[in-house]
């Protein structure tokens, strides 16, 4: 995997190189800043299901097409949220400005599309559809900002689009490019969806239960911004005094003091535990899809990766 990771890094930097040094610098900013590269790693693992051979250059290209979409979405997300820090460095919008961040984000999507097209019409169509799904998920979230009546269905639809669809595409592309059987490709696709749902639920739980230091931003940031995630929705759904307090206080921007107060309220109820239980259902689905794939060390790694996401929640 070390060798594969190096292949991913070189391919990413190569993909954003242009004759214009200024554009190249902006487009490579978050690549050199770091990141976990989960999406290309997922494509590579998906390709290795049922075998262990070194993956082809096309598989690496398929993986980085997903990472470039992820990067493009982060450039745009940071503009929308007016974020100043990402991957431990200044965001593109903070360093160069919103116009540069939007254009460079578009550029990353263009390069991703070009690579996907080189892998065939099925991959090209899938990547285009996935970019649409990310936008749909983000719009669903936007439509329910500060909505205390937001449903769990709305939350799940949003994270399915904004996060899970790209993990699903990464796994599917790995399977398609490696030439796996159709039933294995379908199993990989639904594995990626379940993994992505768990990933986002865990991320949203961490926003509630972690310390500011662990997060590198104030805990409860989502709630403060009007994005009511699963632990908050399930606390409100449970009824009682805590639910009543949340219902009457949320719905508008919060002061730092109120945020801390509400955070305490959510932490002391059972909303977090219930959210963990929902995540566990998706872990079980991810594991069940692995049973439909041929046995191999990559299959075991995928199986273990879904459950491992839950271990990052410490309380
Ligand atoms: C332009 C494609 C495009 C979409 C526009 C902005 C937007 C609509 C969608 C983005 C939605 C979004 C920010 C989803 C969350 C993505 C996510 C799970 C980020 C964290 O991923 P990690 O932890 O990050 O894999 P690293 O930095 O490790 O890569």
Boltz pocket constraint, residues with backbone or C-beta under 6 A from the ligand:
constraints:
  - pocket:
      binder: B
      contacts: [[A, 34], [A, 35], [A, 36], [A, 37], [A, 38], [A, 69], [A, 72], [A, 73], [A, 74], [A, 76], [A, 77], [A, 87], [A, 105], [A, 109], [A, 131], [A, 134], [A, 135], [A, 138], [A, 162], [A, 163], [A, 200]]
      max_distance: 6.0
